[in-house]
Amino acid sequence: MADTDEPFCQFLVSEGAAVILGEQSSNNLAMPLKPDATTMFGPRGVCLVSKTGPLWVADTGHHRLLGWKNRPETDAQPADLVIGQPDFHQEGQNANGTPQSNTFSVPTGICTCGEGLAVADAWNHRVLIWKELPQDHNVPADIVLGQTDFHQNQVNRGEINTAADRMHWPYGVFYHRGYFFVADTGNRRVLGWNRLPEVNGQPADFVLGQSQMNLRDENGGGTPTASSMRWPHTLAIWQNNLVVTDAGNNRVMIWDGIPTENNVPCKLVLGQSNFQDVELNQGVYWPCSSSLSMPYGVAVHKQWLMVADTSNSRLLGWTESLEMGISSQGLIGQLNFRSKGENRSYGRTYRNSLSWPYGISVCGDTAIVADSGNNRVLLWSIQS
C-alpha cells in the first residue's frame, strides 16, 4: 500500500482550472440543474477541436450536446449551440419524442473524426457521425452506426445476440489516422473500423474483447484475461499503442501497437498486478498509486498518459516506460495517493477538486475534464 508521503507530480497546474463551465455546487452539494445555456447535469464527453475552439460537451443528463463556437474564456460562459433539444431550456430523452438524427438518450463519448464529429448515443444504442462540424442548432447527423436508420434504438437491433453492426450501450468513440473505434460497453467489447464508416449501419471490421462478433459475455464468458473486457469505456493512443479503459475490471489495457484483428490480447494492464485480478482498488478500501476504481476516461499529452480514476475522484498520470501494474507518478484532485473522497471530502468544490470525473481529453496544452459529479467541465492548463 502506498504511503501518504509518497511523492507525486501535479501534471496540471496546481491552482486549478483556468475556466469552469457549468454551475458549481448549491448548498455544498452538487445537485441536478435545470437546463439553460450555462448549466450541465453529469457531463461525460468533452472535445476541444483546436486551441481556439470550438468546444463540444456531451451534457449527458440533459440529453444534449452543448457547443461553444470559440474556446470559452470566462467561467460559466453560455454555450452558443445546442443539439438534441428544441432550445437551451428543455430536456428529456430524444427531446421527449422518438429517436431522430439530432436527438440523444444519454450521450457520452465524443470525438472529432476527419472534418466531423462522432458521438456515442449510449441509451439509443448507436453512434452518430457528422461529416462536418455542426455550425448551427440541431444539425442532423449524417451517419448512424448500430442501427439501420435514425429512428431505431433497440438493444442489438432487438436480437438476443449481437453482430458486427449492432450495439448495446456504446459509451466511447475514438478516431486515429483512419481507424475508428467504438467502446461497445454493454456487449463487453471494442469495435474497430479500418476506415471511417460511410453508410448507416456499416459493420465493424474487427472486434476486441470477444473471440467472435456474435458473442457478448462478460470477460468472454470466463475469467478475466489479457483479451477480455467487462465495461470498456474510452480509448486513446499512447506512444503508438492502443489504450482502453476497462472500467468494470478496474484496469487500463494497453496493446503493443494498434490491433486490427479479432481478439488480440493486450500487452499489459495498469491498476492490477496481473490479467486475472480485477477488484476495485486491488481489493482494499483505500486506493494507492497503482490501483484504480472504475477508470472511465483516458487522454494523452506528450509523455503523459492521463487516466480519470472516476470512483476515486482523481486523475492519475503515468510518464515512464510502462510495465504490468506499475505505479503512477502523477496525481490530481487528491492530497495523496491514499485519498479518494469527492472534492477531497471537504464538501464544497474548488477549482482543483474533482467529484467522479468521467471524461478527459487534451488539446494543445489544455486538459478538458468532465467533472461529472460536480456538474461542470474544467479547462485546465497542463504543467509545463
N, C-alpha and C positions, 0 to 999 in steps of 0.2 A: 504494500500500500504506500502511495506517495505521501511524504511528509508535508505539512502545511508550509514549511520553509523552503520547499523545492523551488529553485529559481525558474523563471519563465520570461519569455519575451512578449511584450504587447505589440502585436503586429499591426494594430490600428492605433491611431493617436489616442493618448490617454485621456484627453479632455472629453472625448466622446464625439457623437455625430455632429457634423457641421450643419446639417439640415434635418429636421424631423417633420415628416408628413403624417397626417392623421392626428386625431385627438389623443392627448395623453390621458392619464387616469383621472377618474372622478371619485372623490371621497376615498382616495388612497387605493381604490380598486379599479382595474380595467373592466369596463362594462360595455356590452353591445351598444353601438351608437346608431342613431337614426342616420340614414344615408343623406349626404349632400356632397358638394364638390370638395370638401375638406376632410370628411370622415371616412374611416375604414372599419371593417369588422373582420378580424382574423385574416389579414392579407398573407398570402403564401408565396406567390411568384413575383419576381421583380426583374426588370430588364432595362438598363440604361443603354440605349442603342449606340451613342457616341458620347464623347466628353461634354458636348454641348446639348445633348438630347437627341431625340425625345426620350422620355421615361414612360414605361408601361408597368402597371401594377395589377396583378390579379387580386381584386378585392373580394376574396373568397366568400365570406359570409353574406355579402350583399349581392352575390351572383352577377358580377360585372367586372369589366376592365376599366381602369382609370388611366387616362393619358395626359401627359404634360408635353406640349409641343417643344419646349426648351427645358434644359436641366433646371429644376427648381433651385432657387437661391435663398429662399426665406422659409422659416418654419410655418407649417400649416398653409402653405401656398395652395390655392384651389386648383384642381385639375381643369384642363381645358376641354377634354373629350371624355365621353362615356360610351361604352359598347356593352350591350346586354340589358339595358333598361331604357324606358322611354325618355327619362331625364335623370338628373342627379338625385332626385328626392324620392325615387321609388325603388323597391326591392322585391325579391321573390324569384324562385326558381323559374327559369325560362320566361322571365317577365310576367309571371303568373299565367302563362299560357302553355302552349306546346312548343317543342324544340323548333328553332329556326336557325338560319345560317348566321344570325347575330345575337343569339341568346346563350345563356350558360346555366348550368346547375353545378355549383361548386367548382369554379375554375381554379386551377392550382399552378402547375408549372407553366412557364412562358419563356420563349427564347426567340432571337432573330434567326431566320433561315434564308440565306441568299439575300434578296432585297425585301423580304417579307417578314412575317411574324407567325409563330406557331403557339397554340395554347392547348394545354391538357384540360379538357372539359370533363372532369372526373365522373360526376354522377350522371352525366349523359352518355358515359362510356364511349367517348370519342375524342379525337383530336381535330381541332380546326386550324386551317392554314390560310393565311392571306398572302397572296403573291407579292403584294406591295404593302408597305407600312400604311395603316389607316390614317387618313388625314381629316376625317370628319366623324361626327357621331354615328354610331350604329352601322358602320360599314359592314356589309355581309362578307363572310369568309368565302374563299374560292374553292376550297377542297375540304372534305371531311374524311377522316380515317376511322375505322372501327365500326362504321355504319354504312348502309348502302346509299343513304341520302341524308339531307339535313333535318328530316322530320322524324327520324327513328332514334330511340335511345334505350333499347333493351340491352341487358347484360348479354354479352356474347351473341348479339343478334337474336336473342330468345332461345338459343340452343343450350343444352346441358354442357356439351363440350365446347372447347374453343377452337380456333384455327388461326391461320396467318393473317386473316382480315377481320378479326374480332377483338374486342377489348372488354375489360372489366376493371373499373376504377383506375384508368390511367392517370398517374399523378405527375409524371415528369416528361419533358421533351428536351432534346438536345441535338444541335446541328454542328457538324465539324467537317469541313473540307469535302463536302458532297455526301457524307454519311449522315443519316437521320436516325435518331434513336427515340424510342418511347418506353418509359418505365410503366409497363402494364401491370400495375401493382396487384390488383385483385386476382390476376392469373399467375402471379408469382414468377414474373419473367420480364426480360427486356427484349423488345422487338427492334430489329435493325433493317434499314433500307440502304442499299448500295448507292442510291441517289435520291434526291428529294422527290417524294411522291408527286405525281402529276394528275391523277384521276381519283375520284371518290372511291373509297373502299379498297384502295390498292393494297394487296397483301404484302407483308414483310418478306424480306429475302432470307433472313436468318433469325434465330432466337437464342438468347442466353437464359440460363436458369431452368430450362426444361430440355429433355432429350429429343422431343418432337413437338411440332407446332400444335398438336391437338391435346396436349397434356397441360394441367394447371395445378397439380397438387403442391401443397406447401413443402418446400425443400425437396422437390422432386418425388414426393411420396415416401421418403426415407429420412435418415438422419442428415444433418447439415454436412455439406461437402464444399469443396473449392468451386464447384459449378452451380450449387443450388442457391435458391433465394426464398425469402419469406415476404418481405414488403420492400421491394426495390422502389426507390423514390426519385432521386435525381442523379445526374451524370455530369462528368467533366473529363477533360483530357489534361493529364499532368505528366510532363516530361515524355510526351508522345504515348502515354499509356492510358487506357480507358479506366475511369474510376466510377463506381456505382455505390451509392449509399443504400445499404440493405437494412432499413430501419428495424424491421421485425426481428432480425437476427443480431441487432445491436452491434453492427460492424460496417466497415467500409471495405469494399472489394476492389482490388487493383490488379489489372491484367498486364501481361507482358505485350505491349503494343496494343493495337486495336483489332479485336477479334471480328471476323467476318464469316464464321461458320457456326453451325449449331452447337450449343452447349460447351463451348470452350471453357475450361476451368480457369479461375483467376490464379495469379501468381502468389498473392499474399493478401492478408486482411489486416486492418487496423481495428482496435477496440477489443480484440480477442487474441489469445496466445496461440490458437490453432484453428483449424477449419471446423472442428466438431463442437466447440463450446460457443453458446450464443446468448447466455444470460446477460441481462442489463447490468452495467457496472461490474461485470465479471462475477456476478453472484453475491455482491456485498452491497450494503446500503449506500455508503459514500463513494463517490467517484474517485478516480485518480488520473494521472497524466496519460495513462494508456488504456483507459476504459471509456465506453460510450453507452448512452442510454437513448435509444430511438433517434439516431442521427438522420436527419431528413435532407439537409442542404449541403452542397459542396461547390466550391469555386477555386480558381487558381489565379495567383498573381506572381509572376516571375518564379522564384524558387519556392513560394509558399503554396501548400495545399491547405485550404481552409475548410473546416467542417462545422456545420451547425449541429451541435450536440444538443438536440432540441429539448429533451426531457430534463437535462441537467442545466438548462437555461444558460448556455455558454457557447462560445466559439473556441475551437481548438485549431492549432496550426502546426503543421509538420514542414520542416525545411531541409532535413538531412536525407541522405540516401536511405530509402525505406527498407525495413526488414519486417518479418512477421511480428505483429503486436508491439512495435517499437513505441516508446513514449513520445508524446507531443512535446514540442518546445515552446509553443505559443499558447496564450490564454487570454480571452476577452470575456468580460461580463461577470467574472467572479474574482474574489480576492486571492484565492489559491486553488490548487487542483482538487482539493477535498471538499469544496463547497458546491452546492447545486440549487439553492433556493431561488425562486423567481425574484428578480430585481434585488438579488443578494439578500433576500429575506428581510429587507428593510421596509417593505410595504408600499413605498412610493417609487415612482420611476425617476431615473436620472438619464442624462444624455449618454452615459456609458454603461447603463444597466440593460438587462435583457430578461424577457419572460417568454419562454417557449419560442425561440427563433426557428421558423420553418424553412426560410429560403435565404440564400445568399448568392449574389452574382458580383462580378467585378468588371469595371470599365475604366481603363486608364489607371489612375492611382486612387480610385474610389471604390470602396466596397458598398454595395447596396444590400441592406439586411431587412428581410421581412420579420419584424419583431412582433410575431402574431399575437402572443398573449397580452401585449400592450396596445394592440390595435393601431400599429404605426409602422412606418418604413423609415429606416435610417440611412442617410447618405453620409458615409464615414470615411475620412481620409486614411489611406494606408501609410503606415510608418515608413519613412524613407531611410 
